[in-house]
Each structure stands twice: as structure tokens, then as C-alpha cells.
Amino acid sequence: MPAKSKKKSGQYHLRRDDVPEDAGKLQEAMNLHCRLLMGLIGAASLPESPSEEDIKAFEERFDDASKINSILRESTSSPESLRKAEASIRELRKKVAIEPRSSKTAKNITSIPENHLCIIFTTIYAFGLKGWRPDFFGTPTSLYNGALETIALWIAHLEVHMGHLGNAQLLKMLYHNFIWSHMKDLVLKELRKPGSVAGSIEVNKAYKRHLELSERRTEHLWDDGYNSRIQHLTEEPECNSDDEANPDGPGFLVFPKPARSTQIFKPEPRVPHPQPRESNISRQLPAKCPLDWFHPGYFNRLSVRLRAKYIYAPIALPSAEDILEGQFDWKSMPEVEFMAKYGNKVKKLYILPTAKEIEALNDEGEGEEEGGDQGEGGSGMNL
């Protein structure tokens, strides 16, 4: 597997460390504010793009910032903009009503008073806009996009639901991060591969579900007195197989996970997936699992670079032939004693890199960097 190059962040992207610890709620409020402006309720919703005609008409009417600021200061609503605002609020309420109860965005929008929503939409329509629609193919500083930013931040300062706004520079950074890093990336991703945004969200939901499964299984092992080595067999979501709803009946269809040893779990009352394919999660390998989480045949076919990551991984279980019915002395046995009695026998099944192979890897990797942002898909290694 080739070494990873360091992931480059965009100009407007904020890493977690870039946001002050006490600004988390402000960031959530700004993200909600931007979604509200664009009318995006569902997690996979994407903004409409403005037409070239709309952009041109706007820029001809508002050819300098003073005209924009003048309308914002006047804060008056024409009967037409008020009528459009009321229609937009009704449409927004419909979208919220059909969202799942678990939707955080829908729940937060429900708590926003009607008069605050009216301020948002009447301000947008006061500029003759059909909707608040950033031009993601223009620059953030274009006359059109700059005006939308001014409108968004002006409304944000007026709105009670934004809470404590902090300093103007931070607010602007949070706005840029959401619109010009997060949303723009999603728009471009969807254009390159239609359906990919919704697909990614489903993967994230599956990952969260398997994180909860890992926690339940690990807690069960802890409650039954198994030591930490054995608990590591289930701790990461990547330790567990993925599944999907069974379209032909109750329960789930389990995707194959050929990397995992068949000794770890007895067959569960779930139906094997009829298609010989792996899901995104089932392809991933846990990063900190015991060595014997792997099926020896699978592990020994991995590259030297991947096998090297598990040189210091512990052995969790005795071999199948050493696990006798009703005999669980290994369950809480100290590691030195366990390795002498059971573990070393199991470890011999795995071909670990030699010192020379490790040295060659180190020489090859000098000067190369790994890192960057962790994606939403988890910590596992995707093959």
C-alpha cells in the first residue's frame, strides 16, 4: 500500500483545534442558520444553484456595497416580500414535518419563533432574490457571493436563536467554513458522482450503529470478567461485520468479513448476505485489535507495511483446540502466564515482518508524512 500524502485543507476549512472550546454552540448555531437560509432540512439536502440570469440581474442592481447596506439598514418589508416570506415559512414547516424525529436540524428549526423566520425570509426577498443560493462556481468574494455573505451575517446578528455571537471575525470564519468548505465540497462531490452524498450519510449512520454495537459487545465481555486483551476483539466498529436490512423478511443480511477469524464469534441468527461483496465498513480493518482477531490465512497475505502495524498486538484467545468445554482459566489469566501456556502457540500461525523488512520500510518512509483530518468514516484502515 503506498504511503499516504498529507491531506491538504482548503483555504476556508477549520480544523477542530481552530474553533475555541467555548464556541461549539456558536458553530452549531451558524451551521443551522446557513441551512435555514438555503432551506436545507434533510441531512442529504443540497442547495439550489442560482441561474446566470439571476446573478447578472442582482449584480446590475447592487453594483456596490452601499446599496446592500442601505436595504439592510432600512429593515422594511414590502407586501410582496412579506407574502413570499410567508409562503417560504409554510414550505419550511412542511419539510420539517416529514423529517424523521431524530433529525436534529428539524428539531432546532421547530424551536425558532415565527417572527424570527419572517425576518430571515423578508430580508432575502427584499433584495429581489428567488432564494438565498450561493454561487459555488464563483469566488467567495464575487459581488454576488459577497452580498449573500453580508446578508447572512447581518441576519445572524439580528437573530435571537444565534445566541451569544462572539467576535465578528470568528463568526465570519464559521460562516466560511460551513459554506465554502463543507457545503461546496458536498455540491462538487454530488456533481462528480450523483447520489454520493446520500450514500456517504448512510455509511456514517451504519458506522455509528456499529460503534454502538462495539460498545455493547465490549461491555458484555467486561461484565463477564474477560480481560482487556479479549475486550479489544470488539472495541472498534471495524472489528464487527456490517449488515443491511433484509428485503425478503425480518432481520439483517450480514456482509462477509473475511479478515476476521472464524473463532471469535459463533454464527449469529443473521442471514449471510447473498451477494459476494463487502460494504465500506466490512472492508475496513481495526487499527488496534489483537493479532488473533485476524484469520491467519488472511493476515499472512497482507503487505509487509500492513502486517508491521500489528507487530506488538497481543494475543487474546487460546487456539480452538485449547478452549475446552467449561475451562476458562485463560479468561482473566495474566499475559505472561497466558502467552506461555496458550498465546505463543497461536502467535506462530502469523507471519510477522522480519527486522530487515521493517528496516527497509523505515528507509522507504523517510521524509514521507501521514496525517490530515480524520474522515467521518472512522479510524479503521480501508483496503
C-alpha positions in Angstrom: 0.0 0.0 0.0 1.6 3.3 -1.0 2.3 5.9 1.7 -0.4 8.5 2.2 0.4 12.1 1.4 -0.7 14.7 3.9 -4.2 15.8 3.3 -4.4 19.5 2.3 -7.2 21.5 3.8 -9.0 24.2 1.8 -8.5 27.9 2.5 -11.7 28.2 4.5 -11.6 24.8 6.2 -11.5 24.9 10.0 -9.9 22.0 11.9 -11.3 21.2 15.3 -8.4 23.0 17.1 -9.2 26.2 15.1 -12.5 26.6 16.9 -12.3 27.9 20.5 -13.6 25.4 23.1 -16.4 27.7 24.2 -17.6 28.4 20.6 -19.1 25.0 19.9 -22.7 26.1 20.3 -22.0 29.2 18.2 -20.7 27.0 15.4 -23.8 24.8 15.6 -26.0 27.9 15.5 -24.1 29.3 12.4 -24.5 25.9 10.6 -28.2 25.9 11.4 -28.5 29.5 10.3 -26.9 28.7 6.9 -29.1 25.6 6.4 -32.1 27.7 7.2 -31.2 30.4 4.7 -30.8 27.7 2.0 -33.9 25.8 3.1 -31.9 22.6 3.8 -33.5 20.3 6.3 -32.6 16.8 5.4 -29.0 15.6 6.0 -28.6 14.8 2.3 -30.3 18.0 1.1 -28.2 20.2 -1.3 -28.7 23.8 -2.2 -30.2 25.0 -5.4 -27.8 26.9 -7.7 -28.6 30.4 -8.9 -29.0 30.9 -12.6 -26.6 33.1 -14.6 -29.5 35.4 -15.2 -30.3 35.7 -11.5 -26.6 36.5 -10.7 -26.3 39.1 -13.5 -29.6 40.8 -12.6 -28.5 41.0 -8.9 -25.1 42.4 -9.7 -26.5 45.0 -12.1 -28.9 46.2 -9.4 -26.5 46.2 -6.5 -23.2 47.3 -8.1 -21.7 48.5 -4.8 -21.9 47.6 -1.2 -23.6 50.8 -0.1 -26.8 49.8 -1.8 -26.8 46.5 0.0 -26.2 48.1 3.4 -28.9 50.7 2.7 -31.6 48.0 2.3 -30.4 46.2 5.4 -30.5 49.4 7.5 -34.0 50.3 6.3 -35.3 46.9 7.6 -38.7 47.5 5.9 -40.8 44.8 4.3 -42.9 45.3 1.2 -46.2 43.4 0.9 -44.6 41.3 -1.9 -41.6 40.2 0.2 -43.8 39.5 3.2 -46.1 37.3 1.0 -43.1 35.4 -0.3 -41.7 35.0 3.2 -45.0 33.5 4.5 -45.0 31.0 1.6 -41.4 30.1 2.3 -42.2 29.6 6.0 -45.1 27.3 5.1 -42.8 25.3 2.8 -40.2 25.1 5.5 -42.7 23.8 8.0 -43.8 21.1 5.6 -40.2 19.9 5.1 -39.7 19.8 8.9 -42.9 17.8 9.4 -41.8 15.0 7.1 -38.3 14.7 8.6 -37.6 11.8 11.0 -38.0 12.6 14.7 -34.3 12.0 15.1 -33.4 15.0 12.8 -31.6 17.5 14.9 -31.9 20.2 12.3 -35.7 19.8 12.1 -36.0 19.9 15.9 -33.9 23.0 16.2 -35.9 24.8 13.4 -39.1 24.0 15.2 -38.0 26.0 18.2 -37.4 29.2 16.1 -40.2 31.7 16.6 -42.3 32.6 13.6 -41.3 36.3 13.7 -37.6 35.3 13.5 -38.3 33.2 10.4 -40.1 36.1 9.0 -37.1 38.4 9.4 -34.9 35.9 7.6 -37.1 35.5 4.6 -38.3 39.0 4.2 -34.7 40.2 4.2 -33.8 37.8 1.5 -36.8 38.8 -0.7 -36.1 42.5 -0.1 -33.1 42.1 -2.4 -35.3 40.6 -5.2 -33.6 37.2 -4.7 -35.6 34.0 -5.5 -33.8 32.4 -2.6 -30.5 32.5 -0.7 -28.4 30.5 -3.2 -24.6 30.8 -3.1 -22.8 30.5 -6.4 -20.4 27.7 -5.6 -18.7 28.1 -9.0 -17.9 31.7 -8.4 -15.4 33.1 -5.9 -16.5 33.8 -2.3 -15.5 37.4 -2.8 -17.6 38.0 -6.0 -20.1 40.8 -5.8 -23.0 38.3 -5.7 -21.4 35.9 -3.1 -20.1 38.8 -1.1 -23.6 40.2 -0.9 -25.1 36.9 0.3 -22.4 36.8 3.0 -23.3 40.3 4.1 -27.0 39.4 4.2 -26.3 36.2 6.1 -24.1 37.8 8.8 -26.5 40.8 9.2 -29.4 38.5 9.8 -27.3 36.4 12.2 -26.6 39.4 14.3 -30.3 40.2 14.5 -31.5 36.7 15.4 -32.0 35.6 19.0 -31.6 31.9 18.0 -27.9 32.6 17.2 -27.3 33.2 20.9 -24.0 34.8 22.0 -22.3 35.8 18.8 -18.7 36.3 20.0 -16.5 38.4 17.8 -17.3 39.3 14.2 -14.1 37.6 12.8 -14.9 34.3 14.4 -18.5 34.4 13.1 -17.1 35.1 9.6 -14.7 32.2 9.9 -17.5 29.8 10.9 -19.6 31.0 8.0 -16.8 30.5 5.5 -16.1 27.0 6.9 -19.7 25.8 6.5 -20.5 27.4 3.2 -17.1 27.5 1.3 -15.6 24.3 2.8 -18.4 21.9 3.9 -21.3 22.8 1.6 -19.1 23.5 -1.5 -17.4 20.1 -1.1 -20.7 18.3 -0.9 -22.0 20.1 -4.0 -18.9 19.2 -6.0 -19.0 15.6 -4.7 -22.6 15.2 -5.9 -21.8 16.6 -9.3 -18.9 14.2 -9.8 -20.9 11.2 -8.6 -24.7 11.7 -8.3 -26.1 10.0 -5.2 -22.7 10.0 -3.4 -23.8 12.5 -0.7 -26.8 10.4 0.4 -24.6 7.3 0.2 -22.0 8.8 2.5 -24.6 9.7 5.0 -25.9 6.1 5.0 -22.4 4.9 5.6 -22.0 7.3 8.5 -25.2 6.0 10.0 -24.1 2.4 9.6 -20.7 3.3 11.3 -22.5 4.9 14.2 -24.7 1.8 14.6 -21.6 -0.4 14.6 -19.9 1.9 17.1 -22.9 1.3 19.4 -22.7 -2.5 18.7 -19.0 -2.5 19.6 -19.7 -0.7 22.9 -22.4 -3.3 23.8 -20.2 -6.2 22.9 -17.3 -4.8 24.8 -19.4 -4.0 27.9 -20.8 -7.6 27.8 -17.2 -9.0 27.8 -16.3 -6.7 30.7 -19.4 -7.7 32.7 -18.5 -11.4 32.2 -15.0 -10.8 33.6 -12.9 -11.1 30.4 -9.6 -9.2 30.5 -8.8 -6.2 28.4 -7.0 -8.3 25.7 -10.2 -10.1 24.9 -12.3 -6.9 25.1 -10.1 -5.4 22.3 -11.6 -8.0 20.0 -14.8 -6.0 19.8 -13.8 -2.4 20.8 -13.6 -0.8 17.4 -16.5 -0.7 15.0 -14.2 -2.2 12.3 -14.0 -5.3 14.5 -17.6 -6.1 13.6 -19.3 -7.2 10.4 -21.6 -4.8 8.6 -25.2 -5.6 7.6 -28.2 -4.2 5.9 -31.9 -4.7 6.3 -33.3 -8.0 4.8 -35.7 -7.0 2.0 -37.2 -10.5 2.0 -38.0 -10.8 5.6 -37.2 -9.8 9.2 -33.6 -9.3 10.4 -30.5 -8.3 8.6 -28.2 -9.6 5.9 -24.6 -9.8 7.0 -21.8 -8.7 4.7 -18.8 -11.1 4.8 -15.8 -10.0 6.8 -13.1 -12.4 5.5 -10.3 -10.7 7.6 -11.8 -11.8 10.9 -11.0 -15.1 12.5 -14.0 -17.5 12.5 -13.1 -18.4 16.1 -14.1 -15.0 17.5 -17.8 -15.2 17.2 -20.2 -18.1 16.9 -22.6 -17.8 13.9 -25.3 -15.3 14.9 -29.0 -15.6 14.0 -28.5 -13.3 11.0 -28.6 -14.3 7.4 -25.3 -14.2 5.3 -25.5 -11.7 2.5 -26.5 -13.5 -0.7 -24.2 -11.3 -2.8 -20.4 -11.9 -2.5 -19.4 -8.3 -1.8 -18.2 -6.3 1.1 -19.5 -3.0 2.3 -17.4 0.0 3.1 -17.3 -0.9 6.8 -16.7 -4.6 6.2 -13.6 -3.8 4.1 -12.0 -1.8 6.9 -9.5 -3.3 9.3 -9.4 -2.4 13.0 -6.3 -0.4 13.9 -5.7 -1.7 17.5 -7.1 -5.2 17.6 -5.3 -8.3 18.9 -3.4 -10.2 16.4 -5.7 -13.2 16.5 -8.7 -11.1 15.5 -7.4 -11.8 12.0 -7.8 -15.1 10.2 -4.2 -16.3 9.9 -4.5 -17.0 6.1 -5.9 -13.5 5.5 -3.3 -11.8 7.7 -0.3 -13.6 6.1 -1.3 -12.4 2.6 -1.3 -8.7 3.7 1.5 -6.4 2.6 4.6 -6.1 4.9 3.5 -2.5 5.6 0.1 -3.5 6.9 1.4 -6.5 8.9 4.0 -4.3 10.5 1.2 -2.3 12.2 0.4 -5.3 14.3 3.9 -6.4 15.5 3.1 -5.5 19.1 -0.6 -6.6 19.0 -1.4 -9.0 21.9 -2.9 -12.5 21.5 -6.4 -12.6 23.0 -7.6 -16.2 22.8 -6.2 -19.7 23.0 -6.4 -21.9 19.9 -9.7 -23.6 19.3 -8.4 -27.0 20.4 -7.2 -25.5 23.7 -10.5 -24.0 24.6 -12.1 -26.9 26.4 -15.8 -27.0 27.4 -16.2 -25.3 30.8 -12.5 -24.5 31.2 -11.9 -20.7 31.2 -8.6 -20.3 33.1 -7.4 -18.1 30.2 -10.3 -15.7 30.6 -8.5 -13.5 33.2 -5.0 -15.0 33.1 -2.1 -12.6 33.4 -0.4 -12.0 30.0 2.9 -13.6 30.7 1.3 -16.8 32.0 -1.3 -16.8 29.2 1.4 -16.4 26.5 3.5 -19.3 27.9 0.5 -21.6 28.2 -1.6 -20.6 25.1 -0.6 -17.4 23.3 2.8 -18.3 21.8 1.3 -21.3 20.1 -1.3 -19.1 18.4 1.2 -16.4 17.5 3.2 -18.9 15.5 0.3 -19.1 13.0 1.0 -15.4 11.9 3.9 -14.3 9.7 5.2 -11.0 11.1 7.7 -8.9 9.3 11.3 -9.5 9.9 13.7 -6.9 11.3 15.2 -6.4 7.8 11.7 -5.9 6.3 11.0 -3.3 9.0 14.3 -1.5 8.3 13.5 -1.4 4.6 10.1 0.1 5.4 11.7 2.8 7.6 14.2 3.7 4.9 11.5 3.9 2.3 9.3 6.0 4.5 11.8 8.7 5.5 10.6 12.1 4.6 7.0 11.0 4.0 4.2 12.3 6.1 0.9 10.8 7.1 -1.9 12.7 8.7 -4.5 15.3 7.9 -8.1 15.3 9.0 -9.8 12.2 10.1 -12.8 11.5 8.0 -16.3 10.6 9.2 -16.0 7.1 8.3 -13.9 6.1 11.3 -10.4 5.1 12.3 -10.0 1.8 10.5 -7.8 1.1 7.5 -9.6 0.8 4.3 -8.1 -1.7 1.9 
